[in-house]
Amino acid sequence: FDPLFFGISPREARVIDPQQRLVLELAWEALEDAGIAPGSLAGSDTGVFVGASWSDYSALAHQAAPHLEIGPHVATGMHDSIIANRVSYALGLQGPSMAVDTACSSSLVAVHLACQSLWSGESDLALAGGVTLNLFGPHYLAMNEIGALSPDGRCKAFDARADGMVRGEGAALVVVTPLRVALERGLPVYCLIRGSAVNNDGLSNGLTAPNPSAQEALLRSA
């Protein structure tokens, strides 16, 4: 990570959640891939929507609290909202900027919110995606205690043998804009989002258990 490239001092970079650093780099790469000079967006209504549902770095910092120097950059370095806000600040973007936490669906909901912002005219361009890094062991233990993890470490989504999830880590961002705008500006188009939807399972046979009828309703709505 090159902090000076983004106008961040090395001292501040030391206490920045790695998720913030990753998203900063990916935002730049995504815009380059879209054929958009990042510096050209300053002052624009570009939105940033990033799914982020774990605060492992912050948990590690609290664990090391007796040895952690509390300086002026700790609060912003470890607050989830800054994962998105850091991008908006670095690039001078003035559209909506938010970290979204809806657990496993966080990145999809971030893309949904980006689409809603574009369709309503609130944003004319958006960066959307998600980030998660597995840095704190007790979070694994907590997920295991509620029976959420697959015993053999393999995902079997939509399979009768499904017996739990596998925690992965990574990050991704895409540039989203109305098709009309992309065609007018000659931007590369990889796919078209025709619709999206968000709902909740509501009451099921457990707080973390899926509700098939609610999930069917979501797909039909989308």
HELIX and SHEET records of a PDB file:
HELIX    1   1 PRO A    3  PHE A    6  5                                   4    
HELIX    2   2 PRO A   10  ALA A   13  1                                   4    
HELIX    3   3 PRO A   18  ASP A   33  1                                  16    
HELIX    4   4 PRO A   38  LEU A   41  5                                   4    
HELIX    5   5 ASP A   56  GLN A   63  1                                   8    
HELIX    6   6 ALA A   65  HIS A   67  5                                   3    
HELIX    7   7 VAL A   74  MET A   78  1                                   5    
HELIX    8   8 ILE A   82  LEU A   91  1                                  10    
HELIX    9   9 ALA A  103  SER A  105  5                                   3    
HELIX   10  10 SER A  106  TRP A  119  1                                  14    
HELIX   11  11 GLY A  137  GLU A  145  1                                   9    
HELIX   12  12 LEU A  179  ARG A  185  1                                   7    
HELIX   13  13 PRO A  212  SER A  221  1                                  10    
SHEET    1   A 4 SER A  97  VAL A 100  0                                        
SHEET    2   A 4 THR A  46  GLY A  51  1                                        
SHEET    3   A 4 LEU A 125  THR A 132  1                                        
SHEET    4   A 4 GLY A 170  VAL A 176 -1                                        
END                                                                             
